[in-house]
Amino acid sequence: MKRKKILIFVDLDMLVRHFIKSGVLNDLEEDFDVKYVFHRDSSSEKKSVYTDPSVLGLKDWCWFDLPRTRGGSWDHLYTPGTLWNLRKSDYFKDRLELAYLTRQPKWVDRYNFLVKSKLYPLYSLVFKACMGVYKPMIDFLDEEKPDLIIHPTILQGMFINDLLLAARQKAIPSLLLMNSWDNPSQKAAVTGFPDKLAVWGRQTYNHARDYMGIPEDRLEILGAAQFDVYRDPVQEDDHLLREMFGVPKGVPIVLYGGTSKSVIESVHLETLDKAIASGILPECHILYRPHPWRGPLLPGEKSFYDLGLSHVSLDPFMKDYYDSQVLNQTKYSAFDLADYKVTARLMKLIDAVVSPLSTILLEAVMHEKPVQILHPKEVAGDMAKLVSELGPRLVHFVDLKGDGILVSDTTDQMVAGVAKLLSIKDRQDIKQSLRETAAFFVDMSGPRYGQALRRLAASMTSEKNKKN
């Protein structure tokens, strides 16, 4: 019997990391002929995918050219579409504020008018008619004849809007795999719903239903592709892990997770180092892990190497990336694709996490490590301050609360919070509470991600045959 064919469209490096390098898509090849399709715009110096697909060990792949200008044009539907989806929610005001921070105000004024005047549905119809279905995409699908289209996505990007239009026109089932916990509440699929959207857990299921308006029969809870590796037990013991990460023996390890936003992290690291040296904090060691998307030093921020810290060290697995950003600025560089297997070992080693709003907090909760969420005041620039103040109100962060999850608004509170984390790190009731919180965000109770995806793909292609 002829094997069915799946096309997997990829348009960002982080999706390469989370879905291809993680190996979660490999199970599909047991039942299907799989071809990977990577975004390219040969006319632009900028790239969406910097990874060379030829080094990924894929059996079948190709580039697909789609102009970045076309992808950018869709933003004039995406942003008002996101606001339209949220117009009746309590979150509308905060999301509008975020739009003003990330888009030109004159355009956001227009988008807001479209929503308030209820003209958005008409605008959407006219806009999609003017954009049309991208003919090269139709021609490509006619040539490849896939039985299913899969698109790992942040629910925004170069492929999603044209892909959904083309799939619908060709009556090909479409499956979107969400990438991160903020996707359903912050983003939108503005050219229509996919046949299925795979979400992480109950939180993102609720967000996709309530904020995106996707019918529940189109939602599937699969867990998180990038976190699937956390199901595998870490083999290294504490002694070996301490050697791997270059931290001292016999003391608790607190991870300071950096952020991609404009936080002057050197202020926090110096404060923690002094608190340990002076005895304000009990004996412990701080491991600084720069965010894999961070950029060069900010105004007022010192290089880690100039701080002269005694009780804080730099994560050796992030050193090369930190050096590339702090010591050398590279144009259009791809952010670091840190290995989640390394993160799994890190999570076994540490006792607690301190971080501004970042996914590392959720990962720590998943590993039953108490966390402290920083709402930092040490940020660079007025715009960064506004983003920092808005961050705690973003709806995907609101549910990150409970026993073992602390919040600090000042540097002094941060130091007191670290002391609290160290005092509760071994309590079983705290671990139980963290397990329950984590399960709401990421469902790890079912089969492995690849196995669940394989079953879903089989079901969707079977349904297609019935309709035909």
C-alpha positions as CSV (number, residue, x, y, z in Angstrom):
1,M,0.0,0.0,0.0
2,K,1.3,3.5,-0.9
3,R,2.5,5.5,2.0
4,K,0.9,8.8,2.7
5,K,2.8,12.0,2.5
6,I,3.3,14.8,5.0
7,L,4.9,18.2,4.3
8,I,6.3,19.9,7.4
9,F,6.8,23.7,7.0
10,V,9.5,25.4,9.1
11,D,10.1,29.1,9.1
12,L,12.2,29.8,12.3
13,D,15.4,28.5,13.8
14,M,13.8,28.0,17.2
15,L,11.3,25.6,15.5
16,V,14.3,23.7,14.1
17,R,15.6,23.4,17.7
18,H,12.3,22.4,19.3
19,F,10.8,20.1,16.7
20,I,13.6,18.7,14.5
21,K,16.7,18.6,16.7
22,S,14.5,17.3,19.6
23,G,13.7,14.3,17.5
24,V,9.9,14.4,18.2
25,L,9.1,14.4,14.5
26,N,11.0,11.2,13.8
27,D,8.1,8.9,14.7
28,L,6.2,10.2,11.7
29,E,8.6,8.5,9.3
30,E,7.5,5.1,10.6
31,D,4.1,5.5,8.8
32,F,4.6,8.4,6.3
33,D,6.8,9.8,3.7
34,V,7.9,13.1,5.3
35,K,9.3,16.1,3.5
36,Y,10.6,19.2,5.3
37,V,10.0,22.6,3.7
38,F,12.2,25.5,4.9
39,H,11.4,29.2,4.4
40,R,13.8,31.2,2.3
41,D,13.7,34.6,0.6
42,S,16.5,34.7,-2.0
43,S,16.0,38.4,-2.5
44,S,16.7,39.4,1.2
45,E,19.8,39.5,3.2
46,K,17.8,38.7,6.3
47,K,16.8,35.1,7.0
48,S,14.1,33.3,9.0
49,V,16.1,30.1,9.1
50,Y,19.9,30.3,9.5
51,T,20.3,26.6,10.1
52,D,21.7,24.7,7.2
53,P,19.1,21.9,6.7
54,S,21.7,19.7,5.0
55,V,23.4,19.1,8.4
56,L,20.1,17.9,10.1
57,G,20.2,14.4,8.7
58,L,16.8,14.7,7.1
59,K,15.8,12.2,4.4
60,D,13.9,14.7,2.3
61,W,13.8,18.5,2.4
62,C,13.7,21.6,0.2
63,W,13.6,25.4,0.4
64,F,10.4,27.3,-0.4
65,D,10.8,30.9,-1.5
66,L,8.3,33.3,0.0
67,P,9.1,37.1,0.0
68,R,9.6,38.6,3.4
69,T,7.7,41.6,2.2
70,R,4.6,39.5,1.7
71,G,5.0,38.0,5.2
72,G,5.3,41.5,6.6
73,S,2.2,42.6,4.8
74,W,0.2,40.0,6.7
75,D,1.1,41.9,10.0
76,H,-1.5,44.5,9.0
77,L,-4.1,41.8,9.4
78,Y,-2.4,39.9,12.2
79,T,-2.2,42.7,14.7
80,P,-5.8,44.0,14.4
81,G,-7.0,40.3,14.2
82,T,-5.3,39.6,17.5
83,L,-7.0,42.6,19.1
84,W,-10.4,41.6,17.5
85,N,-10.1,38.2,19.1
86,L,-9.6,39.7,22.5
87,R,-12.1,42.6,22.2
88,K,-14.6,41.1,24.7
89,S,-12.0,39.8,27.2
90,D,-10.5,41.5,30.3
91,Y,-7.1,41.1,28.6
92,F,-7.9,43.5,25.6
93,K,-6.4,46.6,27.3
94,D,-3.1,44.9,28.2
95,R,-2.8,43.4,24.7
96,L,-3.5,46.8,23.1
97,E,-0.8,48.3,25.3
98,L,1.6,45.6,24.1
99,A,0.7,46.5,20.5
100,Y,1.6,50.1,21.1
101,L,5.0,49.0,22.5
102,T,5.8,46.8,19.6
103,R,4.2,48.5,16.6
104,Q,4.1,52.0,15.2
105,P,1.5,53.9,17.2
106,K,-0.1,55.4,14.0
107,W,-0.9,51.9,12.8
108,V,-2.1,50.7,16.2
109,D,-4.5,53.7,16.3
110,R,-6.0,52.4,13.0
111,Y,-6.1,48.8,14.2
112,N,-7.9,49.9,17.4
113,F,-10.4,51.9,15.3
114,L,-11.2,48.8,13.2
115,V,-12.0,46.9,16.4
116,K,-13.9,49.6,18.2
117,S,-16.0,50.4,15.1
118,K,-16.6,46.7,14.4
119,L,-15.3,47.2,10.9
120,Y,-12.6,44.5,11.3
121,P,-14.6,41.7,9.7
122,L,-15.1,43.7,6.6
123,Y,-11.5,44.9,6.6
124,S,-10.4,41.3,7.0
125,L,-12.4,40.1,3.9
126,V,-11.1,43.0,1.8
127,F,-7.5,42.5,3.0
128,K,-7.5,38.8,2.3
129,A,-9.1,39.4,-1.2
130,C,-6.3,41.9,-2.0
131,M,-3.6,39.6,-0.8
132,G,-5.1,36.5,-2.5
133,V,-3.8,33.0,-2.3
134,Y,-0.1,32.8,-3.0
135,K,0.0,31.0,-6.3
136,P,3.5,29.5,-5.9
137,M,2.3,27.9,-2.8
138,I,-0.7,26.3,-4.7
139,D,1.7,25.2,-7.4
140,F,4.0,23.6,-4.8
141,L,1.2,21.7,-3.2
142,D,-0.1,20.5,-6.6
143,E,3.4,19.2,-7.3
144,E,4.0,17.5,-3.9
145,K,0.4,16.2,-3.4
146,P,0.6,15.9,0.4
147,D,-2.0,14.1,2.4
148,L,-1.3,16.3,5.5
149,I,0.4,19.6,6.2
150,I,2.1,20.1,9.5
151,H,3.4,23.5,10.6
152,P,5.3,24.0,13.9
153,T,4.6,27.6,14.6
154,I,4.6,30.5,17.0
155,L,1.2,31.4,15.4
156,Q,2.9,34.2,13.5
157,G,5.5,34.1,10.8
158,M,6.3,33.7,7.1
159,F,4.3,30.6,6.4
160,I,1.2,30.4,8.5
161,N,-1.3,32.8,6.8
162,D,-0.5,31.7,3.2
163,L,-0.3,28.1,4.2
164,L,-3.7,28.0,5.8
165,L,-5.3,29.7,2.7
166,A,-3.6,27.3,0.3
167,A,-4.4,24.2,2.4
168,R,-8.0,25.1,2.5
169,Q,-8.2,25.8,-1.2
170,K,-6.6,22.4,-2.0
171,A,-8.7,20.6,0.7
172,I,-5.5,19.3,2.5
173,P,-5.8,18.8,6.3
174,S,-3.7,21.2,8.3
175,L,-2.1,20.7,11.7
176,L,-0.4,23.5,13.6
177,L,1.9,22.6,16.4
178,M,2.2,25.6,18.9
179,N,5.7,26.4,20.0
180,S,5.4,28.4,23.3
181,W,3.0,29.0,26.1
182,D,2.2,32.6,25.1
183,N,1.2,31.7,21.5
184,P,-2.6,31.2,21.9
185,S,-3.1,34.3,24.0
186,Q,-0.7,36.7,22.2
187,K,-1.0,35.6,18.6
188,A,-3.6,34.7,16.0
189,A,-4.2,32.7,12.9
190,V,-5.9,35.4,10.9
191,T,-6.6,33.6,7.6
192,G,-8.7,30.9,9.3
193,F,-8.6,28.0,11.7
194,P,-6.4,25.0,11.1
195,D,-8.1,21.6,11.1
196,K,-6.2,20.9,14.3
197,L,-4.1,22.9,16.7
198,A,-1.9,21.0,19.1
199,V,-1.4,22.7,22.4
200,W,0.7,22.1,25.5
201,G,-1.9,21.5,28.2
202,R,-5.1,22.8,29.8
203,Q,-3.9,26.4,30.0
204,T,-3.2,26.8,26.3
205,Y,-6.2,24.7,25.5
206,N,-8.3,27.3,27.3
207,H,-6.5,30.2,25.7
208,A,-6.9,28.9,22.2
209,R,-10.6,28.4,22.8
210,D,-11.3,31.6,24.6
211,Y,-8.9,34.1,23.0
212,M,-8.4,32.6,19.5
213,G,-12.0,31.3,19.2
214,I,-10.9,27.9,17.9
215,P,-13.6,25.3,18.4
216,E,-12.8,22.6,20.9
217,D,-13.1,19.8,18.4
218,R,-10.1,21.3,16.6
219,L,-7.8,21.4,19.7
220,E,-5.6,18.5,20.8
221,I,-3.4,18.4,23.9
222,L,0.0,16.9,23.0
223,G,2.4,18.4,25.6
224,A,5.4,20.5,24.6
225,A,7.8,19.2,22.0
226,Q,10.9,20.8,23.5
227,F,10.1,19.5,26.9
228,D,9.7,15.8,25.9
229,V,13.3,15.2,26.7
230,Y,12.5,15.8,30.3
231,R,10.8,12.5,30.5
232,D,14.2,10.8,30.2
233,P,16.0,10.3,33.5
234,V,19.3,12.1,33.9
235,Q,22.0,9.5,34.4
236,E,24.8,11.7,35.9
237,D,25.0,12.0,39.7
238,D,25.4,15.2,41.7
239,H,29.2,15.0,41.8
240,L,29.5,14.7,38.0
241,L,26.9,17.4,37.4
242,R,28.9,19.8,39.6
243,E,32.0,19.1,37.5
244,M,30.1,19.6,34.3
245,F,28.8,23.0,35.3
246,G,31.8,24.1,37.2
247,V,30.1,24.8,40.6
248,P,31.5,24.1,44.1
249,K,30.7,21.0,46.0
250,G,28.5,20.7,49.1
251,V,26.5,23.9,48.7
252,P,23.0,24.6,47.3
253,I,22.9,25.9,43.8
254,V,20.6,28.7,42.8
255,L,20.1,29.4,39.1
256,Y,19.8,33.0,38.0
257,G,18.1,32.7,34.6
258,G,18.7,35.7,32.4
259,T,16.1,37.3,30.1
260,S,16.0,38.5,26.5
261,K,14.4,41.7,27.7
262,S,16.3,44.8,28.7
263,V,17.2,43.9,32.2
264,I,20.5,45.0,33.7
265,E,21.4,41.6,35.1
266,S,24.8,42.7,36.5
267,V,23.1,44.6,39.2
268,H,21.3,41.5,40.4
269,L,24.4,39.3,40.2
270,E,26.5,41.8,42.2
271,T,23.8,42.1,44.8
272,L,23.5,38.3,45.3
273,D,27.3,37.9,45.4
274,K,27.5,40.5,48.2
275,A,24.6,39.0,50.1
276,I,26.4,35.6,50.2
277,A,29.8,37.1,51.1
278,S,28.3,39.1,54.0
279,G,26.3,36.2,55.4
280,I,22.9,37.8,54.6
281,L,22.2,34.7,52.5
282,P,23.1,31.2,53.8
283,E,26.0,29.6,52.1
284,C,25.1,28.8,48.5
285,H,26.3,29.4,44.9
286,I,24.7,31.3,42.1
287,L,24.9,29.9,38.6
288,Y,24.2,32.6,35.9
289,R,22.7,31.3,32.7
290,P,22.3,34.0,30.1
291,H,19.1,33.9,28.1
292,P,19.7,32.2,24.7
293,W,18.2,35.3,22.9
294,R,20.1,38.0,24.9
295,G,21.9,40.6,23.0
296,P,24.9,42.9,23.6
297,L,25.4,44.8,26.9
298,L,22.9,47.4,27.8
299,P,23.6,51.0,28.9
300,G,24.7,50.7,32.5
301,E,25.2,46.9,32.4
302,K,28.7,45.5,33.1
303,S,30.2,42.5,31.5
304,F,30.1,39.4,33.7
305,Y,33.9,39.2,33.4
306,D,34.3,42.7,34.9
307,L,32.3,42.0,38.0
308,G,34.9,40.0,39.9
309,L,32.3,37.8,41.7
310,S,33.3,35.1,44.2
311,H,30.0,33.3,44.6
312,V,28.6,33.5,41.1
313,S,29.7,31.6,38.0
314,L,28.7,31.6,34.3
315,D,27.1,28.5,32.9
316,P,29.9,27.0,30.8
317,F,27.4,25.7,28.2
318,M,26.3,29.3,27.5
319,K,29.8,30.9,27.6
320,D,30.5,30.9,23.9
321,Y,27.1,32.5,23.1
322,Y,27.5,35.1,25.9
323,D,31.0,36.0,24.6
324,S,29.6,36.3,21.0
325,Q,27.0,38.8,22.2
326,V,29.0,40.7,24.7
327,L,32.5,40.7,23.1
328,N,31.5,40.7,19.5
329,Q,28.3,41.9,17.8
330,T,27.3,39.9,14.8
331,K,24.8,41.1,12.2
332,Y,21.7,39.0,11.8
333,S,23.1,36.2,14.0
334,A,20.8,33.4,15.0
335,F,20.1,33.1,18.7
336,D,21.7,30.2,20.6
337,L,20.0,26.9,20.1
338,A,20.8,25.6,23.6
339,D,20.5,21.8,24.0
340,Y,17.5,20.8,26.2
341,K,19.4,17.7,27.3
342,V,21.9,20.1,28.9
343,T,19.0,21.9,30.5
344,A,17.6,18.7,31.9
345,R,21.0,18.1,33.6
346,L,21.0,21.6,34.9
347,M,17.5,21.1,36.4
348,K,18.7,18.1,38.3
349,L,21.7,20.0,39.7
350,I,20.0,23.1,40.9
351,D,17.9,23.7,44.0
352,A,16.0,26.8,43.0
353,V,15.6,29.4,40.2
354,V,15.5,33.2,40.2
355,S,14.6,34.9,37.0
356,P,12.6,37.7,35.3
357,L,9.7,36.4,33.4
358,S,11.1,33.6,31.3
359,T,10.3,30.0,30.3
360,I,13.1,28.8,32.6
361,L,10.7,29.5,35.5
362,L,8.1,27.0,34.1
363,E,10.8,24.4,33.4
364,A,12.0,24.7,37.0
365,V,8.4,24.2,38.3
366,M,8.1,21.2,36.1
367,H,11.2,19.8,37.9
368,E,9.7,20.6,41.3
369,K,12.2,23.4,42.0
370,P,10.9,26.5,43.8
371,V,11.2,29.7,41.9
372,Q,11.2,33.5,42.4
373,I,9.8,35.7,39.6
374,L,11.6,39.0,39.4
375,H,9.7,42.1,38.3
376,P,12.9,44.1,37.9
377,K,13.4,47.8,38.2
378,E,16.9,47.7,36.8
379,V,16.0,48.0,33.1
380,A,17.5,50.0,30.3
381,G,15.4,52.8,28.7
382,D,11.9,54.1,29.1
383,M,10.5,51.6,26.6
384,A,12.1,48.7,28.4
385,K,10.6,49.9,31.7
386,L,7.1,49.9,30.1
387,V,7.6,46.3,28.8
388,S,8.9,45.2,32.2
389,E,5.8,46.7,33.9
390,L,3.5,45.1,31.4
391,G,5.1,41.7,31.6
392,P,3.5,40.5,34.8
393,R,0.0,41.3,33.4
394,L,0.5,39.1,30.3
395,V,-2.2,36.5,30.6
396,H,0.0,33.4,30.1
397,F,2.0,34.3,33.2
398,V,-1.0,34.9,35.4
399,D,-1.4,31.2,36.2
400,L,2.2,30.8,37.3
401,K,1.4,31.1,41.0
402,G,1.1,28.9,44.1
403,D,3.2,27.5,46.9
404,G,6.9,27.5,46.0
405,I,6.4,30.4,43.5
406,L,7.6,33.7,44.9
407,V,7.5,37.2,43.5
408,S,9.8,40.1,44.1
409,D,9.5,43.7,43.0
410,T,12.8,45.0,44.4
411,T,16.4,43.9,44.8
412,D,16.0,43.7,48.6
413,Q,13.0,41.4,48.1
414,M,15.0,39.3,45.6
415,V,17.7,38.6,48.3
416,A,15.0,37.7,50.9
417,G,13.3,35.6,48.4
418,V,16.4,33.5,47.7
419,A,16.7,32.8,51.4
420,K,13.1,31.7,51.4
421,L,13.7,29.4,48.4
422,L,16.6,27.7,50.1
423,S,14.5,27.1,53.2
424,I,11.6,25.4,51.3
425,K,13.6,23.6,48.6
426,D,13.3,20.1,50.2
427,R,9.7,20.3,51.4
428,Q,7.5,17.6,49.9
429,D,4.3,19.7,50.1
430,I,6.1,22.4,48.0
431,K,7.1,19.8,45.5
432,Q,3.6,18.5,45.2
433,S,2.2,22.0,44.7
434,L,4.7,22.6,42.0
435,R,3.8,19.3,40.2
436,E,0.2,20.3,40.2
437,T,0.9,23.8,38.8
438,A,3.2,22.4,36.1
439,A,0.5,19.9,34.9
440,F,-1.8,22.8,34.2
441,F,0.7,24.3,31.8
442,V,2.2,21.2,30.2
443,D,0.5,17.8,30.1
444,M,3.1,15.1,30.5
445,S,0.6,12.3,31.5
446,G,0.0,10.9,28.0
447,P,2.3,9.2,25.4
448,R,5.5,10.8,24.3
449,Y,5.1,13.8,21.9
450,G,6.2,12.0,18.9
451,Q,3.9,9.0,19.5
452,A,0.9,11.2,20.1
453,L,1.7,13.2,17.0
454,R,2.0,10.0,14.9
455,R,-1.5,8.9,16.1
456,L,-3.0,12.3,15.4
457,A,-1.5,12.4,11.9
458,A,-2.9,8.9,11.2
459,S,-6.3,10.0,12.4
460,M,-6.3,13.2,10.3
461,T,-5.2,11.4,7.1
462,S,-7.8,8.7,7.7
463,E,-10.5,11.3,8.0
464,K,-9.3,12.9,4.8
465,N,-9.8,9.6,3.0
466,K,-13.3,9.3,4.3
467,K,-14.2,12.8,3.1
468,N,-12.8,12.0,-0.3
